[in-house]
Amino acid sequence: MTLAALIVLMVLVVLFTVVQTMFVESSRLRTRELPALQFFKSEFEDRLGIHSEHGAMTFSVWKHACLVLCGVFATAQVVDAQGRLVALATGSSELRPRR
């Protein structure tokens, strides 16, 4: 379950990063006229209905929220329900914390 959530979150991070980069590039004064950027300006930005500065900030917040959730789910994948660390190398042995 947590592995599937990690994969979905990583796909979202990639998607949000691409859109954020397009917003940042479109707000520059001297932009590089790449085909992807021209398509983004002409069609995709109008569909989203968000201005450049606001869009860059919005997608940056979403990206960083997904990165935090990736850390939470990765920690949940490594630590089991009893608070023991699961050894990643062997997959089945457990390391118990000292008391």
VOPAGU-2260 file (C-alpha; in pm, 1 decimal, decimal comma):
REM VOPAGU-2260
SITE   aa  ch    i         X         Y         Z
SITE  MET   A    0       0,0       0,0       0,0
SITE  THR   A    1     269,2     247,9      95,4
SITE  LEU   A    2     481,8     148,6    -202,2
SITE  ALA   A    3     192,8     227,0    -437,8
SITE  ALA   A    4     141,8     560,5    -263,5
SITE  LEU   A    5     512,7     638,1    -307,4
SITE  ILE   A    6     494,9     565,8    -678,5
SITE  VAL   A    7     186,2     783,9    -722,9
SITE  LEU   A    8     347,0    1067,4    -525,8
SITE  MET   A    9     665,3    1051,1    -732,5
SITE  VAL   A   10     462,4    1072,8   -1053,8
SITE  LEU   A   11     284,0    1377,8    -910,6
SITE  VAL   A   12     617,1    1534,9    -813,8
SITE  VAL   A   13     740,9    1497,5   -1171,7
SITE  LEU   A   14     418,3    1641,9   -1312,1
SITE  PHE   A   15     415,6    1937,8   -1072,1
SITE  THR   A   16     784,4    2006,1   -1139,5
SITE  VAL   A   17     728,8    2021,2   -1515,7
SITE  VAL   A   18     433,0    2257,5   -1483,0
SITE  GLN   A   19     616,8    2474,5   -1228,6
SITE  THR   A   20     919,2    2497,6   -1459,6
SITE  MET   A   21     695,5    2602,2   -1748,6
SITE  PHE   A   22     537,1    2875,3   -1536,3
SITE  VAL   A   23     879,0    3002,7   -1424,1
SITE  GLU   A   24    1016,4    2998,5   -1779,1
SITE  SER   A   25     711,5    3178,3   -1918,1
SITE  SER   A   26     748,3    3458,9   -1664,6
SITE  ARG   A   27    1108,8    3539,0   -1761,7
SITE  LEU   A   28    1178,0    3851,5   -1962,4
SITE  ARG   A   29    1412,2    3678,3   -2204,5
SITE  THR   A   30    1260,0    3336,5   -2253,5
SITE  ARG   A   31    1394,0    3064,1   -2475,3
SITE  GLU   A   32    1137,7    3002,1   -2746,0
SITE  LEU   A   33    1113,0    2626,4   -2720,5
SITE  PRO   A   34     819,4    2439,3   -2878,6
SITE  ALA   A   35     705,9    2307,8   -2539,5
SITE  LEU   A   36     708,7    2657,9   -2391,7
SITE  GLN   A   37     517,0    2799,5   -2689,0
SITE  PHE   A   38     254,4    2526,9   -2652,0
SITE  PHE   A   39     234,3    2593,1   -2278,8
SITE  LYS   A   40     184,2    2967,3   -2329,3
SITE  SER   A   41     -67,8    2935,7   -2610,4
SITE  GLU   A   42    -289,9    2655,3   -2485,2
SITE  PHE   A   43    -212,8    2500,4   -2149,6
SITE  GLU   A   44    -173,9    2821,1   -1946,0
SITE  ASP   A   45    -512,5    2945,8   -2066,1
SITE  ARG   A   46    -677,3    2615,6   -1974,4
SITE  LEU   A   47    -540,9    2633,3   -1620,9
SITE  GLY   A   48    -651,0    2993,7   -1580,7
SITE  ILE   A   49    -360,7    3086,4   -1351,2
SITE  HIS   A   50    -116,0    3372,3   -1400,5
SITE  SER   A   51     257,4    3297,3   -1422,0
SITE  GLU   A   52     367,3    3409,3   -1074,9
SITE  HIS   A   53      70,7    3256,7    -899,0
SITE  GLY   A   54     100,5    2932,6   -1096,5
SITE  ALA   A   55     469,3    2891,7   -1017,9
SITE  MET   A   56     403,7    2937,0    -646,5
SITE  THR   A   57      98,9    2708,6    -644,7
SITE  PHE   A   58     273,0    2419,9    -817,0
SITE  SER   A   59     582,4    2470,2    -601,2
SITE  VAL   A   60     371,6    2430,1    -287,0
SITE  TRP   A   61     203,6    2117,7    -427,1
SITE  LYS   A   62     541,1    1971,6    -526,9
SITE  HIS   A   63     693,0    2028,9    -183,8
SITE  ALA   A   64     384,2    1888,1      -9,7
SITE  CYS   A   65     419,7    1571,1    -218,3
SITE  LEU   A   66     789,6    1551,1    -129,8
SITE  VAL   A   67     705,3    1569,3     241,8
SITE  LEU   A   68     445,7    1295,3     198,3
SITE  CYS   A   69     706,3    1084,4      14,8
SITE  GLY   A   70     926,9    1111,9     322,5
SITE  VAL   A   71     640,5    1011,1     549,2
SITE  PHE   A   72     548,5     709,5     335,5
SITE  ALA   A   73     913,3     605,1     294,4
SITE  THR   A   74     954,6     615,3     672,3
SITE  ALA   A   75     634,8     413,1     712,1
SITE  GLN   A   76     772,5     159,4     465,2
SITE  VAL   A   77    1093,8     120,0     668,6
SITE  VAL   A   78     942,3     118,6    1019,0
SITE  ASP   A   79     682,8    -146,8    1095,9
SITE  ALA   A   80     382,1    -116,2    1327,0
SITE  GLN   A   81     574,6    -207,8    1645,0
SITE  GLY   A   82     833,9      63,9    1584,7
SITE  ARG   A   83    1106,4    -175,5    1470,8
SITE  LEU   A   84    1325,9    -100,5    1174,0
SITE  VAL   A   85    1297,5    -347,5     890,4
SITE  ALA   A   86    1634,5    -424,0     734,0
SITE  LEU   A   87    1618,8    -326,5     369,8
SITE  ALA   A   88    1908,5    -546,0     256,7
SITE  THR   A   89    1756,3    -879,7     355,0
SITE  GLY   A   90    1392,0    -777,9     345,2
SITE  SER   A   91    1284,9   -1011,5     625,6
SITE  SER   A   92    1519,0    -965,8     921,7
SITE  GLU   A   93    1441,4    -702,2    1178,8
SITE  LEU   A   94    1660,6    -481,1    1390,7
SITE  ARG   A   95    1516,7    -415,5    1733,1
SITE  PRO   A   96    1596,7     -88,5    1911,6
SITE  ARG   A   97    1787,1    -109,8    2240,9
SITE  ARG   A   98    1594,0     -41,0    2558,7
